[in-house]
Every structure is written in structure tokens, then in C-alpha cells.
Amino acid sequence: MKKKTIAIMYDFDGTLSPKNMQEYSLFPSIRKTPKEFWAETKEFANNNKMDEISAYLYKCIEIANQSDVRTCEKDFSSMGSAITFFPGVETWFDKINDLSKKLGLHTMHFVISSGIGELIDGCKIASKLDGIFACRFIYDKFGRPIWPAGLVNYTTKTQFLFRINKGIFKVGQDEEVNKYVLEEARPVPWDRMIYIGDGLTDVPCMKLVRDKGGLSLAVYNKSKKNSKKLAQQLFDENRCSGFFPADYSNNSLLSNCVENYLRLLASKIDFETSLNANHPTSRSTK
């Protein structure tokens, strides 16, 4: 991995997309409104002492089977093509990568989400992402989902920050991610990380990145009630470094902030490189 690697991590629902990803095609296909589905999920989780993430994945399978709706991996991927995004998202990644290249940086983009990874695989920006860390299913020999392959909730999200920090992107390499690695030997230092999220489920990641010297940003939906109030709260409580409307377009407040941070990182890296150039590793003493 290149020494000047930058990592930008994004939540998905409410951060890149205005709605929960399931609301675009999955819920309509199983004939459930978001309100109905989440109410059933919450009741099911409470009755069975379950994590709400595992509960919603179970209910997705159960209701789809009851409704005779196909939910093989390709079906989920096809549903993901209906997901829409906040302004500027679809051109954001190329724009950031072009600027990074001009600055001598290599920027990687990762989604860390409690949503369904197969849906994200089929969305319009999937090819722009270097990694998608999300919930996924195991499928039987007929291609039907039968069990969660992985769960990502608001606290387990942080493990993926450590994976990125250490350059371990393949899920399942648990021993590798837990091995001790000197900070200076890690491929993506914490101060070269940017985390962008929108709500309370992002707090552990926001706080971790911010406290370790990186940049954490909260975004809000200008058309959604109380969204800005929550972002303001996250900032006031020192959970994030700043908050902006979820607008990724050229010259937006969010875009200017991230681009300026990349310029700052490029200058900082160049300064550190020049400072350490030909610097002796030890000094002789009399």
C-alpha cells in the first residue's frame, strides 16, 4: 500500500442516500411500509432478546418467503440499482480521486453500514468503492438466503476502522487484525482518516477517528425534520469535527471541507518527509 494513502469511510443510509436502502425496492417488493417493517422488527427483537440488526435480517428472509418474493443474491443486487443518492454523490469519488492524484495522495473509499451489502453491491456507486463492510447473507444451494454471514451494528463498525488502519480488508482475518502493529508501521495512519456519518449509530466511529487525530464529519438532510438538530448535537458533544448539509456537489460546504483537509494532509506529509529526509536514526554521544 502506498505511503500517502488516505481513507474516507462513509455510513450509507442518511449519509450517502436520503433513505434506508431497503425502502427503495425491498420493502415495496414484500409489501411492507418502512413503519410496518421496523415496528415488526423491534417487537420481534424484544420478544426474542435479539440484536435489532440480526432481527431485521431475519425478518427480511421470513417476510420475503411468506410473500413468495425471490431474494437470491442477484435479486438483492438488482434491487440496489434503485437506490438514489444525495446531490453530488455519484460524481464525488472521481472528483476526490482526481484531486488526490494532483496532490500526490492515494485516497481509498469504504462504506461501513448496518445495511445489506448485497444491495450496496448493486447500487450506482459500488464500482467506486474500495471496500463495502456491511451485513450479508449465507445462501443455500438454491440461492436462497438462510442465515446472516455477518452483522454490522453501531459498535462493531469500529472494528473496520482498525482493519483499514492496518490494511486488512478481508473479513475473517481476525487474528491478523488483532496482532500488535507499531503505529508508524500501519498503512493508513489515524490522522489520514475521514469518517462521514449522519446519526447516533455513527458515534463510536466518529469519536474514535476524531480522538485519534482524524476528521469526523456529520451530515444532515436539509429536508428531514430534526436532522440538522442531531448533527448540531453531535458537534456540541464533541462527537464530530464539524457538520454540513449532505451535499457532495462541487463547492458545497462538505466538498470544500474535505478537499481542504486533503490539501492539509498533503502539505503535512510533504513537511514530515522533508523533515525526516536523511535524518540520522541515532545520534552519537561523547
ChimeraX attribute file (.defattr): number of C-alpha atoms within 10 A of each C-alpha:
attribute: neighborCount
match mode: 1-to-1
recipient: residues
	/A:1	9
	/A:2	10
	/A:3	13
	/A:4	19
	/A:5	17
	/A:6	25
	/A:7	22
	/A:8	19
	/A:9	25
	/A:10	21
	/A:11	25
	/A:12	23
	/A:13	19
	/A:14	21
	/A:15	24
	/A:16	25
	/A:17	18
	/A:18	20
	/A:19	17
	/A:20	14
	/A:21	23
	/A:22	21
	/A:23	17
	/A:24	16
	/A:25	18
	/A:26	21
	/A:27	18
	/A:28	12
	/A:29	17
	/A:30	18
	/A:31	15
	/A:32	14
	/A:33	12
	/A:34	14
	/A:35	9
	/A:36	11
	/A:37	18
	/A:38	16
	/A:39	12
	/A:40	14
	/A:41	22
	/A:42	17
	/A:43	14
	/A:44	18
	/A:45	19
	/A:46	12
	/A:47	9
	/A:48	10
	/A:49	10
	/A:50	15
	/A:51	14
	/A:52	17
	/A:53	19
	/A:54	20
	/A:55	20
	/A:56	20
	/A:57	21
	/A:58	20
	/A:59	17
	/A:60	19
	/A:61	20
	/A:62	14
	/A:63	16
	/A:64	18
	/A:65	15
	/A:66	9
	/A:67	12
	/A:68	11
	/A:69	15
	/A:70	17
	/A:71	21
	/A:72	18
	/A:73	20
	/A:74	15
	/A:75	16
	/A:76	21
	/A:77	19
	/A:78	18
	/A:79	23
	/A:80	25
	/A:81	18
	/A:82	18
	/A:83	21
	/A:84	18
	/A:85	22
	/A:86	18
	/A:87	17
	/A:88	17
	/A:89	20
	/A:90	18
	/A:91	14
	/A:92	18
	/A:93	18
	/A:94	12
	/A:95	16
	/A:96	19
	/A:97	17
	/A:98	15
	/A:99	17
	/A:100	21
	/A:101	11
	/A:102	12
	/A:103	16
	/A:104	15
	/A:105	21
	/A:106	19
	/A:107	22
	/A:108	21
	/A:109	18
	/A:110	22
	/A:111	23
	/A:112	28
	/A:113	25
	/A:114	23
	/A:115	24
	/A:116	24
	/A:117	22
	/A:118	22
	/A:119	27
	/A:120	25
	/A:121	21
	/A:122	21
	/A:123	19
	/A:124	16
	/A:125	19
	/A:126	18
	/A:127	10
	/A:128	16
	/A:129	14
	/A:130	14
	/A:131	17
	/A:132	20
	/A:133	23
	/A:134	23
	/A:135	22
	/A:136	21
	/A:137	21
	/A:138	14
	/A:139	16
	/A:140	11
	/A:141	6
	/A:142	7
	/A:143	14
	/A:144	16
	/A:145	23
	/A:146	14
	/A:147	15
	/A:148	17
	/A:149	12
	/A:150	17
	/A:151	20
	/A:152	21
	/A:153	19
	/A:154	16
	/A:155	12
	/A:156	14
	/A:157	21
	/A:158	20
	/A:159	15
	/A:160	21
	/A:161	24
	/A:162	17
	/A:163	19
	/A:164	24
	/A:165	22
	/A:166	22
	/A:167	15
	/A:168	17
	/A:169	19
	/A:170	12
	/A:171	11
	/A:172	10
	/A:173	11
	/A:174	12
	/A:175	7
	/A:176	13
	/A:177	21
	/A:178	12
	/A:179	9
	/A:180	8
	/A:181	11
	/A:182	8
	/A:183	12
	/A:184	8
	/A:185	11
	/A:186	16
	/A:187	19
	/A:188	25
	/A:189	21
	/A:190	23
	/A:191	16
	/A:192	24
	/A:193	24
	/A:194	23
	/A:195	27
	/A:196	27
	/A:197	29
	/A:198	29
	/A:199	20
	/A:200	14
	/A:201	16
	/A:202	26
	/A:203	21
	/A:204	16
	/A:205	27
	/A:206	28
	/A:207	20
	/A:208	19
	/A:209	24
	/A:210	22
	/A:211	17
	/A:212	13
	/A:213	14
	/A:214	20
	/A:215	24
	/A:216	28
	/A:217	24
	/A:218	29
	/A:219	24
	/A:220	25
	/A:221	21
	/A:222	14
	/A:223	10
	/A:224	10
	/A:225	10
	/A:226	12
	/A:227	18
	/A:228	20
	/A:229	11
	/A:230	18
	/A:231	25
	/A:232	19
	/A:233	17
	/A:234	24
	/A:235	17
	/A:236	12
	/A:237	8
	/A:238	16
	/A:239	24
	/A:240	29
	/A:241	19
	/A:242	19
	/A:243	24
	/A:244	21
	/A:245	20
	/A:246	28
	/A:247	23
	/A:248	23
	/A:249	18
	/A:250	14
	/A:251	11
	/A:252	15
	/A:253	15
	/A:254	22
	/A:255	20
	/A:256	14
	/A:257	16
	/A:258	17
	/A:259	16
	/A:260	12
	/A:261	16
	/A:262	21
	/A:263	18
	/A:264	13
	/A:265	18
	/A:266	20
	/A:267	13
	/A:268	12
	/A:269	17
	/A:270	14
	/A:271	12
	/A:272	11
	/A:273	11
	/A:274	11
	/A:275	10
	/A:276	11
	/A:277	9
	/A:278	8
	/A:279	9
	/A:280	8
	/A:281	6
	/A:282	6
	/A:283	7
	/A:284	5
	/A:285	4
	/A:286	3
